[in-house]
Amino acid sequence: MAQDTDNGLRRTLSLWQVVLYGLGVTIGAGIYVLVGVAAGRSGFFAPLAFLVAAALLSFTALSFAELATRLPVAASEAAYVDAGFRNKNLTLSTGLFVVTTATVSAATVSVGAAGYVSVFLPAPPSVHVLIVVLSMGMIASCTTAQSVTLAGLMTMIEIGGLLAILAAGLWHADDLGSNLQDMPMNMQDVPWVGLVSTSLIAVFAFIGFEHVVNIAEEVRDPRRTLPKALFITLGLTALLYASVVLIAVAAIPPAELALANAPLALVYEKLTGQPLGMMSAIALIATLNGIIVHIIMISRVLYGMSRNGALPAGLGHVHPRTRTPLRATGIAIAVILALALAFPLERLAHFTAQGTLVIFFLVNAALARIRHDETILPPEVFHAPAWAPYAGMAATLILLVASVWPPN
């Protein structure tokens, strides 16, 4: 039987629902377009860059896992910073920064989704944006179990597209293997500058795995579920990304792949002879799914900050039938729609990634501060290694500095 939290949210989500939610946030349209850029910068070493990025982010995942079991609440990042620094201004700034980066990201994805919709439904771009944002907002306004389950089904479809590429790659394994025979294997042949640059791109593709902590108040047994969900999400994403990118660079020369507008659709066409339309449809589903999960996350952060007194109390209202924060959801929909209609958001995509890296640094610093002030670790929480938050801060700072001054 589902349990309700004292705040009115209902604990209905299982481990695999949370994992599907995390995969839905993380695996989106990005991987469908980033493969070409990665191949252009690192060539055959592009898969390695995705594994390096996952390894660097695993330190931050450890910090999130411990903090999520200490404070299984919505508006998680803001709550972690508050527990670590006890500074209301920093806490509010962190929460608003989380909302801002997620909103810009959702608006950017909405514009991308509208572009895919135009392939199937001729209409002015503003109409496409309205259809996309409002329809996905309606889905996000349903009960959490309903919206997350639907998002999970859409996640399975977008993952299915990647698995179809993997299956096609395995079917043509002999041909792909012969293409990889010319891959340079010596360390001196590694394009290190390109590899670092590609790792930054890969980090952008992984952003989202940490959002599972923001539905903590709707998860069954969060102290057991959330750490597992974080690591499973990051691990499965890394494995899937690296495998798909390996097949891509083996199927099509990296230089040619870098010039493709729809690189994975091109890979699938090369391997199967099927037209580009199917992968385009899957890419549309991937972008729509990303909008749903972003709206859910944004509304929960606004809700959590309201319940903590950082934002107006009205945003903490939970609808008696859906048991979801509809007012906060409405705010999220309105702002995403306004941004998607008003701005060329491609320029802001870099801001989204940089903002997320700043949040990661603050979360790691918060855990380091909490650990420094404690004499005994709480026995009921997940215990990250003592070095984890410091490694997370170092890795995040390196990536953040590299994102400000990217290699040429």
Buried (B, 14 or more C-beta within 10 A) or exposed (E): EEEBBEBBBBBBBBBEBBBBBBBBBBBBBBBBBBBBBBBBBBBBBBBBBBBBBBEBBBBBBBBBBBBBBBBBBBBBBBBBBBBBBEEEEBBBBBBBBBBBBBBBBBBBBBBBBBBBBBEEEEEEBEBBBBBBBEEBBBBBBBBBBBBBBBBBEBBBEBBEBBBBBBBBBEEBEEEBEEBEEEEEEEEEEBBEEBBBBBBBBBBBBBBBBBBBBBBBBBBBEBBEBBBBBBBBBBBBBBEBBBBBBBBBBBBBEBEBBBEBEBBBBBBBBBBBEBEBEBBBBBBBBBBBBBBBBBBBBBBBBBBBBBBBEBBEEEBBBBBEEBBBBBBBBBBBBEBBBEBBBEBEBEEBBBBBBBBBBBBBBBBBBBBBBBBEEEEEEEEEBBBBEEEBBBBBBBBBBBBBEBBEEEEE
